[in-house]
């Protein structure tokens, strides 16, 4: 059976797009996690720096 070069190129493009989209989702997830951790740390330091009310 003779394989079509068009199908080979199409399969390669599909795999490349899958890798790019998966990498992008991973990057956005990591960035969100890092930002959330930074905001939580900022809240904790701000809260501990405020004088306590009685």
Rosetta constraint file for C-alpha pairs under 8 A:
AtomPair CA 3 CA 7 HARMONIC 7.44 0.50
AtomPair CA 3 CA 8 HARMONIC 7.69 0.50
AtomPair CA 4 CA 8 HARMONIC 6.61 0.50
AtomPair CA 5 CA 9 HARMONIC 6.22 0.50
AtomPair CA 6 CA 10 HARMONIC 6.08 0.50
AtomPair CA 7 CA 11 HARMONIC 6.05 0.50
AtomPair CA 8 CA 12 HARMONIC 6.19 0.50
AtomPair CA 9 CA 13 HARMONIC 6.14 0.50
AtomPair CA 10 CA 14 HARMONIC 6.17 0.50
AtomPair CA 11 CA 15 HARMONIC 6.26 0.50
AtomPair CA 12 CA 16 HARMONIC 6.20 0.50
AtomPair CA 13 CA 17 HARMONIC 6.07 0.50
AtomPair CA 14 CA 18 HARMONIC 6.11 0.50
AtomPair CA 15 CA 19 HARMONIC 6.25 0.50
AtomPair CA 16 CA 20 HARMONIC 6.18 0.50
AtomPair CA 17 CA 21 HARMONIC 6.03 0.50
AtomPair CA 18 CA 22 HARMONIC 6.02 0.50
AtomPair CA 19 CA 23 HARMONIC 6.01 0.50
AtomPair CA 20 CA 24 HARMONIC 6.11 0.50
AtomPair CA 21 CA 25 HARMONIC 6.21 0.50
AtomPair CA 22 CA 26 HARMONIC 6.19 0.50
AtomPair CA 23 CA 27 HARMONIC 6.10 0.50
AtomPair CA 24 CA 28 HARMONIC 6.16 0.50
AtomPair CA 25 CA 29 HARMONIC 6.09 0.50
AtomPair CA 26 CA 30 HARMONIC 6.14 0.50
AtomPair CA 27 CA 31 HARMONIC 6.07 0.50
AtomPair CA 28 CA 32 HARMONIC 6.06 0.50
AtomPair CA 29 CA 33 HARMONIC 6.16 0.50
AtomPair CA 30 CA 34 HARMONIC 6.11 0.50
AtomPair CA 31 CA 35 HARMONIC 6.09 0.50
AtomPair CA 32 CA 36 HARMONIC 6.03 0.50
AtomPair CA 33 CA 37 HARMONIC 6.16 0.50
AtomPair CA 34 CA 38 HARMONIC 6.21 0.50
AtomPair CA 35 CA 39 HARMONIC 6.15 0.50
AtomPair CA 36 CA 40 HARMONIC 6.13 0.50
AtomPair CA 37 CA 41 HARMONIC 6.14 0.50
AtomPair CA 38 CA 42 HARMONIC 6.12 0.50
AtomPair CA 39 CA 43 HARMONIC 6.17 0.50
AtomPair CA 40 CA 44 HARMONIC 6.27 0.50
AtomPair CA 41 CA 45 HARMONIC 6.27 0.50
AtomPair CA 42 CA 46 HARMONIC 6.04 0.50
AtomPair CA 43 CA 47 HARMONIC 5.95 0.50
AtomPair CA 44 CA 48 HARMONIC 6.16 0.50
AtomPair CA 45 CA 49 HARMONIC 6.14 0.50
AtomPair CA 46 CA 50 HARMONIC 6.46 0.50
